[in-house]
Amino acid sequence: MFARMRADIAAIKERDPACPSTFSALTNYPGLWAVWWHRITHALHTAGFVWLARAISQSVRHHTGIEIHPGASIGEDFFIDHGMGVVIGETSVIGRRVTIYQGVTLGGTGKERGKRHPTIEDNVVIGVGATILGNIVIGHGSKVGAGAVVVQAVPASCTVVGIPGRVAVREGQRIETVDLHHEDLPDPVVEMFRALQHRIDRLENRLAHDEDIAQEDGRPAFPGSVADTESKG
Ligand SMILES: CC(C)(COP(=O)(O)OP(=O)(O)OC[C@H]1O[C@@H](n2cnc3c(N)ncnc32)[C@H](O)[C@@H]1OP(=O)(O)O)[C@@H](O)C(=O)NCCC(=O)NCCS
């Protein structure tokens, strides 16, 4: 047990550059307190003391701002940074070395029964304010961007961002997004007519300008033109 607690503290010091010491980890990290209390409530829940486990977890939520249902299964080296506003649903399963930030929800869609919360595989990072809904798997080593809303499974080693969550990076390679809003795409024919109209306007302005100067000088605007020959003849 003590080895596990030492590993929890080491995880904070390793993953949060703002944590200077073991004392700071013990006293300033509500995420650590919430995880330790969750181990107790999870044991109680598993042993059948469901009400007591829930009551304790609600009290922990009151003090830390982090709500972890006692039924959730959480692996080693789990780190919740800052913590306020984190909600982890009853049937969530979290692997090893997972990091989450404040405001993260691992919730249900409201449409499923039984296993209705996400499974987060090892080494996943979930950014501030991200929401992951439903019985979906976030694959090993993936990152969920801050503020994303994820409702579809995410393969391993991906970065998923936005609402709804889309895979932006897979195995270190950027995924180019295709713009399917064809109504917003430029029409090449219209663009060509616009360019031609612009050119004609410029030429007309230039001709008018040349004519004005020629009139002021009393000479034909376009020497050799039909109009010029008629005026001479
Ligand atoms: C997603 C994240 C982990 C970066 O992962 P990454 O694999 O390095 O991804 P990149 O930075 O290469 O970004 C990939 C694409 O996603 C976009 N993107 C990155 N984070 C995003 C986010 N949170 N929301 C929307 N788009 C995002 C980038 O602009 C980029 O888009 P592009 O391909 O069109 O240029 C990071 O941006 C993030 O959100 N971290 C959360 C950290 C956090 O919560 N900190 C709280 C501290 S209190």
The ligand as an SDF file (V2000), in Angstrom:
LIG
                    3D

 48 50  0  0  0  0  0  0  0  0999 V2000
   -4.3620   18.2070  -27.7930 C   0  0  0  0  0  0  0  0  0  0  0  0
   -3.0230   18.5440  -27.1600 C   0  0  0  0  0  0  0  0  0  0  0  0
   -2.7030   17.5150  -26.0890 C   0  0  0  0  0  0  0  0  0  0  0  0
   -1.9200   18.6020  -28.2020 C   0  0  0  0  0  0  0  0  0  0  0  0
   -1.7280   17.3270  -28.7840 O   0  0  0  0  0  0  0  0  0  0  0  0
   -0.7660   17.1310  -30.0390 P   0  0  0  0  0  0  0  0  0  0  0  0
   -0.8260   15.7020  -30.4370 O   0  0  0  0  0  0  0  0  0  0  0  0
    0.5710   17.6930  -29.7170 O   0  0  0  0  0  0  0  0  0  0  0  0
   -1.5200   17.9660  -31.1490 O   0  0  0  0  0  0  0  0  0  0  0  0
   -1.0380   19.3060  -31.9350 P   0  0  0  0  0  0  0  0  0  0  0  0
   -0.6570   20.3740  -30.9540 O   0  0  0  0  0  0  0  0  0  0  0  0
   -0.0360   18.8830  -32.9520 O   0  0  0  0  0  0  0  0  0  0  0  0
   -2.3900   19.7700  -32.6270 O   0  0  0  0  0  0  0  0  0  0  0  0
   -3.0060   19.0110  -33.6500 C   0  0  0  0  0  0  0  0  0  0  0  0
   -4.1610   19.8190  -34.2020 C   0  0  0  0  0  0  0  0  0  0  0  0
   -5.1810   19.9450  -33.1970 O   0  0  0  0  0  0  0  0  0  0  0  0
   -5.4360   21.3330  -32.9110 C   0  0  0  0  0  0  0  0  0  0  0  0
   -5.6730   21.4040  -31.4650 N   0  0  0  0  0  0  0  0  0  0  0  0
   -4.7850   21.1600  -30.4670 C   0  0  0  0  0  0  0  0  0  0  0  0
   -5.4070   21.2560  -29.2710 N   0  0  0  0  0  0  0  0  0  0  0  0
   -6.6940   21.5840  -29.5390 C   0  0  0  0  0  0  0  0  0  0  0  0
   -7.8130   21.8150  -28.7160 C   0  0  0  0  0  0  0  0  0  0  0  0
   -7.7290   21.7160  -27.3750 N   0  0  0  0  0  0  0  0  0  0  0  0
   -9.0020   22.1240  -29.3120 N   0  0  0  0  0  0  0  0  0  0  0  0
   -9.0960   22.2100  -30.6780 C   0  0  0  0  0  0  0  0  0  0  0  0
   -8.0520   21.9950  -31.5050 N   0  0  0  0  0  0  0  0  0  0  0  0
   -6.8700   21.6900  -30.9400 C   0  0  0  0  0  0  0  0  0  0  0  0
   -4.1850   22.0630  -33.3530 C   0  0  0  0  0  0  0  0  0  0  0  0
   -4.4560   23.3930  -33.6570 O   0  0  0  0  0  0  0  0  0  0  0  0
   -3.8100   21.2540  -34.5760 C   0  0  0  0  0  0  0  0  0  0  0  0
   -4.6880   21.6040  -35.6290 O   0  0  0  0  0  0  0  0  0  0  0  0
   -4.1710   21.6370  -37.1670 P   0  0  0  0  0  0  0  0  0  0  0  0
   -3.7430   20.2250  -37.5010 O   0  0  0  0  0  0  0  0  0  0  0  0
   -5.3840   22.0960  -37.9300 O   0  0  0  0  0  0  0  0  0  0  0  0
   -3.0270   22.6030  -37.1650 O   0  0  0  0  0  0  0  0  0  0  0  0
   -3.0610   19.9560  -26.4870 C   0  0  0  0  0  0  0  0  0  0  0  0
   -3.3180   20.9560  -27.4730 O   0  0  0  0  0  0  0  0  0  0  0  0
   -4.0950   20.0630  -25.3950 C   0  0  0  0  0  0  0  0  0  0  0  0
   -5.2730   20.3660  -25.6050 O   0  0  0  0  0  0  0  0  0  0  0  0
   -3.6160   19.7850  -24.1490 N   0  0  0  0  0  0  0  0  0  0  0  0
   -4.4270   19.8690  -22.9730 C   0  0  0  0  0  0  0  0  0  0  0  0
   -3.5400   20.3800  -21.8520 C   0  0  0  0  0  0  0  0  0  0  0  0
   -4.3510   20.8850  -20.7020 C   0  0  0  0  0  0  0  0  0  0  0  0
   -5.5140   20.5900  -20.5330 O   0  0  0  0  0  0  0  0  0  0  0  0
   -3.7130   21.6720  -19.8530 N   0  0  0  0  0  0  0  0  0  0  0  0
   -4.3660   22.2370  -18.7210 C   0  0  0  0  0  0  0  0  0  0  0  0
   -3.3210   22.8210  -17.8320 C   0  0  0  0  0  0  0  0  0  0  0  0
   -4.0830   23.5930  -16.4450 S   0  0  0  0  0  0  0  0  0  0  0  0
  1  2  1  0
  2  3  1  0
  2  4  1  0
  2 36  1  0
  4  5  1  0
  5  6  1  0
  6  7  2  0
  6  8  1  0
  6  9  1  0
  9 10  1  0
 10 11  2  0
 10 12  1  0
 10 13  1  0
 13 14  1  0
 14 15  1  0
 15 16  1  0
 15 30  1  0
 16 17  1  0
 17 18  1  0
 17 28  1  0
 18 19  1  0
 18 27  1  0
 19 20  2  0
 20 21  1  0
 21 22  1  0
 21 27  2  0
 22 23  1  0
 22 24  2  0
 24 25  1  0
 25 26  2  0
 26 27  1  0
 28 29  1  0
 28 30  1  0
 30 31  1  0
 31 32  1  0
 32 33  2  0
 32 34  1  0
 32 35  1  0
 36 37  1  0
 36 38  1  0
 38 39  2  0
 38 40  1  0
 40 41  1  0
 41 42  1  0
 42 43  1  0
 43 44  2  0
 43 45  1  0
 45 46  1  0
 46 47  1  0
 47 48  1  0
M  END
$$$$
